[in-house]
Amino acid sequence: MNRDTLHILLADNDSTCQYLFSHALKDIKIKTVLHTVDDGFQLMDYLTQAKNRLPNIVFLNYSLPHKDGISCLNEIRRNPKLQNLTTAIYSHSDSDTFLEEAFVNGANVYFKRPYDMDILKSILEHVCNLSWQYTNSGLRKENFMLSLSNIQVSQKSESVLESA
Amino acid sequence: MKLQIKYDIHHACKVILQENLGKLDIPFKTNGLGVELEKELSPSQHQQLESSLKKYGIEIINNPKNAIVQQIKDLITEMVYKDDPIPIKMSAYISDKMNLSYSYLSKIFSDETFTSIENFMILIRIERVKQLIIEEKMTFSEVAWKLNYSSVAHLSNQFKKTTGLTPTLFQKIIERRNQYQEAFNQPDESNNVQPVGFKNS
């Protein structure tokens, strides 16, 4: 495996969102390969079929059709083969209840989907970056939790991590 | 039954490495951060060692820049996990130990890891905070004292800035995850809940 390329799976039925993700990912420093699916069934099919390469990160919409994001997270976390996946879930709401449910159900990252391309880019860069650190520095994946819903993400994702 | 474990990843790696070198009859000496081989590996020994370590997820680093990065990461982890705080600044400690200038090391680190040494140190420190809260069941003030934060507020701020969550919310999420996990392990008593959580590896 090439440790410098991140394989990303996006689950969202909105074609605009798929387009924005693919464009935003092209502009970040880490090399990525993106694959997209349209709903919860397709997502779980993709992850459980042996012929598919497992992604490093799954980005999924909270309200996916057929099987919602939380149910998918549940299944992912119960499957021992999928324990190393980084899961990032996003919604249109910054409600604290959504956020807490996402993390309790095993999400690593939660964010409110932005409408601004630059903000999306810096969120994706930050998530890819941190996921890379967890994978390549032997950190405990189950303690990996990042909420980007209440943080004002600046253009440079690094500043999110700056010390107080 | 739920088995809680505590481990020292560096110690585990070192023992695995020593055992595998022993099996292949390769002579070595141990030093602070790893093992030193008494002579160069032959290509076939290199290959054998590489494949026997692969199943543990351990890689031999062939690129010298990656080796420097790994040494810096090891030093940072060692500093953060030490019981007695090191009385000098992190930058001075790292450049002293590695005998290279800090600006040179910082540049290599940023080029290879997509982050800076300072941010990496904060990340490791916050991971340590999480571990002390979850595994050692320490209070926030005990953690702040142990990790040399000037106050609980400083610890909370850094935690929030790094993870987007307050330490209190983080703790609550972990407790709820554990409850789900327990409910999942006793399905008879909890027919109506949809229990989940991480499996402990």
HADDOCK unambig.tbl for C-alpha pairs under 7 A between the chains (distance, minus, plus):
assign (segid A and resid 74 and name CA) (segid B and resid 196 and name CA) 5.97 0.50 0.50
assign (segid A and resid 77 and name CA) (segid B and resid 197 and name CA) 6.57 0.50 0.50
assign (segid A and resid 77 and name CA) (segid B and resid 198 and name CA) 5.96 0.50 0.50
assign (segid A and resid 78 and name CA) (segid B and resid 196 and name CA) 6.90 0.50 0.50
assign (segid A and resid 100 and name CA) (segid B and resid 173 and name CA) 6.82 0.50 0.50
assign (segid A and resid 103 and name CA) (segid B and resid 173 and name CA) 6.68 0.50 0.50
assign (segid A and resid 104 and name CA) (segid B and resid 173 and name CA) 5.45 0.50 0.50
assign (segid A and resid 104 and name CA) (segid B and resid 176 and name CA) 6.32 0.50 0.50
assign (segid A and resid 104 and name CA) (segid B and resid 177 and name CA) 5.19 0.50 0.50
assign (segid A and resid 105 and name CA) (segid B and resid 196 and name CA) 6.13 0.50 0.50
assign (segid A and resid 105 and name CA) (segid B and resid 197 and name CA) 6.17 0.50 0.50
assign (segid A and resid 106 and name CA) (segid B and resid 197 and name CA) 6.11 0.50 0.50
assign (segid A and resid 106 and name CA) (segid B and resid 198 and name CA) 6.75 0.50 0.50
assign (segid A and resid 129 and name CA) (segid B and resid 114 and name CA) 6.63 0.50 0.50
assign (segid A and resid 142 and name CA) (segid B and resid 198 and name CA) 6.75 0.50 0.50
assign (segid A and resid 145 and name CA) (segid B and resid 163 and name CA) 6.28 0.50 0.50
assign (segid A and resid 146 and name CA) (segid B and resid 163 and name CA) 4.56 0.50 0.50
assign (segid A and resid 146 and name CA) (segid B and resid 164 and name CA) 5.80 0.50 0.50
assign (segid A and resid 147 and name CA) (segid B and resid 163 and name CA) 6.06 0.50 0.50
assign (segid A and resid 147 and name CA) (segid B and resid 164 and name CA) 4.58 0.50 0.50
assign (segid A and resid 147 and name CA) (segid B and resid 165 and name CA) 6.35 0.50 0.50
assign (segid A and resid 148 and name CA) (segid B and resid 164 and name CA) 6.01 0.50 0.50
assign (segid A and resid 150 and name CA) (segid B and resid 164 and name CA) 6.98 0.50 0.50
assign (segid A and resid 151 and name CA) (segid B and resid 164 and name CA) 6.62 0.50 0.50
assign (segid A and resid 160 and name CA) (segid B and resid 161 and name CA) 6.80 0.50 0.50
assign (segid A and resid 160 and name CA) (segid B and resid 162 and name CA) 6.98 0.50 0.50
assign (segid A and resid 161 and name CA) (segid B and resid 119 and name CA) 6.28 0.50 0.50
assign (segid A and resid 161 and name CA) (segid B and resid 161 and name CA) 6.58 0.50 0.50
assign (segid A and resid 161 and name CA) (segid B and resid 162 and name CA) 5.33 0.50 0.50
assign (segid A and resid 162 and name CA) (segid B and resid 119 and name CA) 6.40 0.50 0.50
assign (segid A and resid 163 and name CA) (segid B and resid 122 and name CA) 6.95 0.50 0.50
assign (segid A and resid 163 and name CA) (segid B and resid 158 and name CA) 6.12 0.50 0.50
assign (segid A and resid 164 and name CA) (segid B and resid 157 and name CA) 6.42 0.50 0.50
assign (segid A and resid 164 and name CA) (segid B and resid 158 and name CA) 5.44 0.50 0.50
